[in-house]
Amino acid sequence: MRSVSLIGAGVTSFGVRSEGVVRLGAEICRMAIEDAGIGLERVEAFFLGNFAGHAFTGQNHLAPMVAHAAGLGPVPCTRAEGACASGGLAVHQGVLAVASGAADFVLVAGVEKMSTTTTVETAEILAAAGDYESESSIGATFPALFALIARRHMYEYGTTREDMAMVAVKNHAHGYLNPDAHLQKKVTLEEVLDARPVADPLCLLDCSPISDGAAAVVLCPSEMAPDFHSKPVRVLSSVQASDVPALSDKKNIAGFQATRRAAEEAFRRARVNPEDVDLAEVHDCFTIGEILALEDIGFYRKGEGSQGAGEGETALGGSMPVNVSGGLKAKGHPVGATGVAQITEITLQLRGDAGPRQVRGAEVGLVHNLGGSGATCAVHILASDA
Amino acid sequence: MRSVSLIGAGVTSFGVRSEGVVRLGAEICRMAIEDAGIGLERVEAFFLGNFAGHAFTGQNHLAPMVAHAAGLGPVPCTRAEGACASGGLAVHQGVLAVASGAADFVLVAGVEKMSTTTTVETAEILAAAGDYESESSIGATFPALFALIARRHMYEYGTTREDMAMVAVKNHAHGYLNPDAHLQKKVTLEEVLDARPVADPLCLLDCSPISDGAAAVVLCPSEMAPDFHSKPVRVLSSVQASDVPALSDKKNIAGFQATRRAAEEAFRRARVNPEDVDLAEVHDCFTIGEILALEDIGFYRKGEGSQGAGEGETALGGSMPVNVSGGLKAKGHPVGATGVAQITEITLQLRGDAGPRQVRGAEVGLVHNLGGSGATCAVHILASDA
């Protein structure tokens, strides 16, 4: 299989956007193509990450809609869906298409338009990513599921509400530096702890916001990449894993088996270790999510993940910055776009183009994208290719 | 890239099923795995074709749900969606995974549970595969869109209601021989012409029914296939193409550009010509759909597609039987399952295991799966590998 590199990346600002879902997706496709310096006619395949375009906007069958609104030719257009990991899955399919030689130039986008529905409707739409029979049909929304997970982590490892709140404080401080973030606002530990309860122990500021947004990347064989971008980014590994969906079917809910498997395999294929990683974007849909991810990926031992934000190690300027984009927590979480936007952030960082939130000397970055309560996970390891 | 073969296939009976969508999908996965004679633990990746599980059943994020209900391990699970071509797209991704060497054993399923909603709700859910802005939001359901297409074909080529009705008569006669078909009932030309109008010129018997159902196939490298099945079926080509979604954006609606492109490329890659094909399953969501497909694939010259059913050439026993399963028209059309079920039918035929509807001496078969009003198309050419 061929080595694959990123030669184009683009991300919209996240938040409440006026454009419809198709236009939002088409705009970011054109932006990524322009960044890659190739013509639209060179794109041979298109993959789109989208979770619930139908429920949010009335439009299903989004891949050819977005592709043709962007001006692509009659290329294969495929939507990949894996709940909140839809973007990561789309990138994985795109990488496979280039690695296999099926295509030289592949465009991958992720998009979600969520501001169309009420908060209650949105919670119900998102809950469809959980197990209908044992969870969503009886009202277990995602804040509720992650609250159970948080409680178990607190019980097993002594994790505190303050430990979780520190993740929010850190990621909001990062988001404050990101002009594309939904919530460009610092918060204090007290503000997080005193925020309105959502599902005990999670309060409002433990939860990622409901956002519109889109992101896109252009992939090509690594050997061709320098002809198109002066700072290509190499995909060292692209790995996907799954697990039983329902919490009640998992052996332990204080961690995600799919993350452990995907990360382990991603490190093996990339031939790097956790300590070789300079920065990471991980799936902090809730503050407890980041703590779990840091442990399951292997950056921290089980039960010690809260040390990252608590001791400043995962803050910008720390030993291994995590979610310098602001993460899902502050940058926003337009579900289908998230996995692609995590990759555009690492791309920007590895190019050295991240401005005030730049991680100095960043050469290797990891992206962790989770679907549902851990039924789907995609991990990508990227490296600067200069 | 490696040559890929099918070593396992399974299809449920189509119609109103009592099982939920997850159980329906899981059952067919186990059936295909059993047919392949491999253990569940050998499956390395899972692709699922599904169009609107969320809208029909409340369950999104279906790929890991179905996979783990079937007993698969923590393998990558990806849902592919491309409207009524979702099944064909899932198979295409599965073929790519094996061809590239990313995996040796891949399971692909398609599933749709549609009997959960009223006919009006179902029409609205299906309409989301069209262009929301210019079509579905103003009430243009799929019967309406295909009625416009039929009218244009009638205007340009003199096609008659009788020509279309003959497709229904033929496919119902085929479905009568298929114990898994939704509508196992012969119909006369008069019955089709006198049926209740749906969208002029299409009447009830010009339309495929609303069905529940699932189908699955197991893929592996061709060189390993004889170790697992005595009659493996080789994938000669697997091609996908797209087109602008809205009818108003197409240059001509009396044919589908995506079908023409996908078929042309599929013949090129398979190194066969239309006259080498012994039988085909084509996307007859409406009777006019089969006529268009026969022309756009290249079996008939443009404007002459109605000759197929009209002169008996595409009937069982004719020179090139089409939709001997009954087609979407009589076998049924559980949207996400359709593209996979078309492939299981050809597999059965190429194995010589199709019973009373067996096409004698079938060696090469073509599958044509369409999404929306021609925005997505997948074409597979298969051959017996004995």
Interface residues (C-beta under 8 A of the other chain):
Chain A: M1 G20 V22 F46 F51 A52 H54 A55 T57 G58 Q59 N60 H61 A63 P64 M65 A67 H68 L72 P74 V75 P76 C77 T78 R79 A80 E81 G82 A83 L89 H92 Q93 L96 A97 A99 S100 G101 A102 I125 A128 A129 G130 D131 Y132 E133 S136 S137 V239 Q240 A241 S242 D243 V244 P245 D249 Q257 A258 R261 G371 G372 A375 T376
Chain B: M1 G20 V22 F46 F51 A52 H54 A55 T57 G58 Q59 N60 H61 A63 P64 M65 A67 H68 L72 P74 V75 P76 C77 T78 R79 A80 E81 G82 A83 L89 H92 Q93 L96 A97 A99 S100 G101 A102 I125 A128 A129 G130 D131 Y132 E133 S136 S137 V239 Q240 A241 S242 D243 V244 P245 D249 Q257 A258 R261 G371 G372 A375 T376
